[in-house]
């Protein structure tokens, strides 16, 4: 039984300087489509976001784009997606992305991607959900963050009884199997995520 039917992907609305990141985003889009996994993403048509979503569509996959109204023009909202949701603000967008996803992946990106990733790591640590979180560390992009996450417990700011749990994938091919394995482990431990349509909402943010 497949446990991951939809994946929320956080990534840059810019392509960055390394062309391999664009290639990886497109390869992951193809992987999602070929495995029948719906993409949930920020709705834009630019940068890695656009490359990822367009690749899913090009390979016959399903896409849910969720974008706040003030970004629809700035980030060139991709109209071709099967499900296009416009929210009132960023907080509502993040809530809906959470509600629609069975797990989360962070590709290379900027401060927005970092903020979204860290929020999910925080909710996992606090026991608010058991959905897999995978950091796609292509060509060591996230090494500085991973170094910081390793530094925090050494300094006593992440306790053993409340670890920050996540997977680290260095290739596109590792991501979906890693997520399935993490979801199966949560099932064995009785930490089963509720079905996507019934996911417990995160606390509403001010």
C-alpha positions as CSV (number, residue, x, y, z in Angstrom):
1,X,0.0,0.0,0.0
2,X,1.4,3.3,-1.0
3,X,1.5,5.8,1.9
4,X,2.6,8.9,0.0
5,X,0.0,10.1,-2.5
6,X,0.9,13.8,-2.5
7,X,4.1,15.7,-1.8
8,X,4.5,19.4,-0.9
9,X,7.7,20.7,-2.4
10,X,9.3,23.9,-1.2
11,X,11.8,25.4,-3.6
12,X,13.0,28.7,-5.1
13,X,11.0,31.0,-7.3
14,X,14.5,31.7,-8.9
15,X,16.6,29.2,-10.8
16,X,19.8,30.0,-9.0
17,X,23.2,29.9,-10.6
18,X,23.7,26.2,-10.7
19,X,22.0,24.6,-13.8
20,X,22.0,21.2,-12.1
21,X,19.3,22.4,-9.7
22,X,16.9,23.1,-12.5
23,X,17.7,19.7,-14.0
24,X,17.1,18.1,-10.6
25,X,13.8,19.9,-10.2
26,X,12.6,18.7,-13.6
27,X,13.8,15.1,-12.9
28,X,11.9,15.1,-9.6
29,X,8.8,16.4,-11.4
30,X,9.0,13.5,-13.8
31,X,9.5,11.1,-10.9
32,X,6.4,12.4,-9.2
33,X,4.3,12.0,-12.4
34,X,5.6,8.5,-13.2
35,X,4.9,7.3,-9.6
36,X,1.4,8.8,-9.6
37,X,2.2,11.2,-6.7
38,X,0.5,14.6,-6.8
39,X,2.7,17.7,-6.5
40,X,1.5,20.4,-4.0
41,X,3.6,23.5,-4.4
42,X,3.6,27.3,-4.2
43,X,1.8,27.9,-7.5
44,X,4.4,30.0,-9.4
45,X,5.7,29.5,-12.9
46,X,9.2,30.9,-12.3
47,X,12.5,29.4,-11.2
48,X,12.7,25.9,-9.8
49,X,9.0,26.1,-8.8
50,X,8.0,26.5,-12.4
51,X,10.5,24.0,-13.7
52,X,9.2,21.4,-11.2
53,X,5.5,21.9,-11.9
54,X,5.9,22.1,-15.6
55,X,7.8,18.8,-15.6
56,X,5.0,17.1,-13.6
57,X,2.5,18.4,-16.2
58,X,4.6,17.5,-19.2
59,X,4.8,13.9,-17.9
60,X,1.1,13.5,-17.3
61,X,1.1,14.1,-13.5
62,X,-1.2,16.0,-11.2
63,X,-0.4,19.4,-9.7
64,X,-2.0,21.5,-7.0
65,X,-0.7,25.1,-7.0
66,X,-1.4,27.2,-3.9
67,X,-0.5,30.9,-4.1
68,X,-1.5,34.1,-2.2
69,X,-3.3,36.7,-4.3
70,X,-0.5,39.2,-4.0
71,X,2.0,36.8,-5.7
72,X,-0.1,35.7,-8.6
73,X,1.4,38.2,-11.0
74,X,4.8,38.5,-9.4
75,X,5.5,34.8,-9.6
76,X,3.5,34.2,-12.8
77,X,1.0,31.7,-11.4
78,X,0.9,28.6,-13.5
79,X,-2.6,28.4,-15.0
80,X,-2.2,24.9,-16.5
81,X,-2.3,23.1,-13.2
82,X,-5.3,20.9,-12.5
83,X,-6.0,22.6,-9.2
84,X,-5.3,26.3,-8.7
85,X,-6.0,27.7,-5.2
86,X,-5.6,31.4,-4.5
87,X,-5.3,32.3,-0.8
88,X,-5.7,35.6,1.1
89,X,-2.2,35.5,2.6
90,X,0.9,33.5,3.2
91,X,-0.4,31.9,6.4
92,X,-3.4,30.6,4.7
93,X,-1.3,29.3,1.9
94,X,1.0,27.4,4.2
95,X,-2.0,25.9,6.1
96,X,-3.5,24.7,2.8
97,X,-0.2,23.2,1.6
98,X,0.0,21.3,4.8
99,X,-3.5,20.0,4.5
100,X,-3.1,18.8,1.0
101,X,0.2,17.0,1.5
102,X,1.3,13.6,2.8
103,X,4.9,14.7,3.2
104,X,7.3,17.5,2.4
105,X,10.5,18.0,0.4
106,X,12.8,21.0,0.3
107,X,14.7,21.5,-2.9
108,X,17.3,24.4,-3.2
109,X,15.7,27.8,-2.6
110,X,16.0,31.1,-0.7
111,X,14.8,32.4,2.7
112,X,11.1,31.5,1.9
113,X,12.0,27.9,1.3
114,X,14.1,27.8,4.4
115,X,11.3,29.3,6.5
116,X,8.8,26.7,5.2
117,X,11.2,23.8,5.8
118,X,12.1,24.9,9.3
119,X,8.4,25.3,10.2
120,X,7.7,21.7,9.2
121,X,10.7,20.5,11.2
122,X,9.4,22.4,14.2
123,X,5.9,20.8,13.9
124,X,7.4,17.4,13.7
125,X,9.6,18.0,16.7
126,X,6.5,19.2,18.7
127,X,4.6,16.1,17.6
128,X,2.0,18.0,15.6
129,X,2.3,15.6,12.7
130,X,4.3,12.5,11.5
131,X,4.5,13.3,7.8
132,X,8.0,12.7,6.3
133,X,10.2,15.7,5.7
134,X,13.1,15.3,3.3
135,X,15.9,17.8,2.6
136,X,17.1,17.4,-1.0
137,X,20.7,18.3,-0.4
138,X,21.8,18.4,-4.1
139,X,25.5,19.1,-4.5
140,X,25.7,20.0,-0.8
141,X,23.3,23.0,-1.1
142,X,21.9,22.6,2.4
143,X,25.2,21.7,4.1
144,X,25.3,25.0,6.1
145,X,21.8,24.3,7.5
146,X,22.6,20.6,8.2
147,X,25.7,21.8,10.1
148,X,23.5,24.1,12.2
149,X,21.1,21.4,12.9
150,X,24.0,19.2,14.1
151,X,25.4,22.1,16.2
152,X,22.1,22.8,18.1
153,X,22.0,19.5,20.1
154,X,25.7,19.8,20.9
155,X,24.9,23.2,22.5
156,X,21.8,21.8,24.3
157,X,19.1,23.5,22.3
158,X,17.7,20.3,20.8
159,X,17.0,17.7,23.4
160,X,17.2,13.9,22.9
161,X,13.6,13.5,24.0
162,X,12.5,15.9,21.3
163,X,14.7,15.4,18.3
164,X,14.3,17.1,14.9
165,X,13.7,14.3,12.5
166,X,14.2,14.5,8.7
167,X,15.7,12.6,5.8
168,X,18.6,13.8,3.7
169,X,18.5,12.9,0.0
170,X,21.4,13.6,-2.3
171,X,19.8,12.4,-5.5
172,X,16.3,12.6,-7.0
173,X,16.0,8.8,-7.0
174,X,16.3,8.6,-3.2
175,X,13.5,11.0,-2.3
176,X,10.2,9.0,-2.8
177,X,11.6,5.7,-1.4
178,X,12.9,7.6,1.6
179,X,9.5,9.2,2.2
180,X,7.7,5.9,1.9
181,X,10.1,4.3,4.4
182,X,9.6,7.2,6.8
183,X,5.8,6.9,6.5
184,X,5.9,3.2,7.0
185,X,8.1,3.7,10.1
186,X,5.5,6.2,11.5
187,X,2.8,3.6,10.8
188,X,4.7,0.9,12.7
189,X,5.1,3.3,15.7
190,X,1.5,4.2,15.7
191,X,2.2,7.8,14.5
192,X,0.1,7.4,11.4
193,X,-0.6,10.7,9.6
194,X,-4.3,11.1,9.0
195,X,-5.5,11.0,5.3
196,X,-4.7,14.1,3.4
197,X,-8.4,15.2,3.3
198,X,-8.7,14.8,7.0
199,X,-5.4,16.2,8.2
200,X,-5.5,17.9,11.5
201,X,-5.0,21.7,10.8
202,X,-2.0,23.4,12.3
203,X,-2.9,26.1,14.7
204,X,-4.0,29.2,12.9
205,X,-1.3,31.9,12.8
206,X,-1.9,35.5,13.5
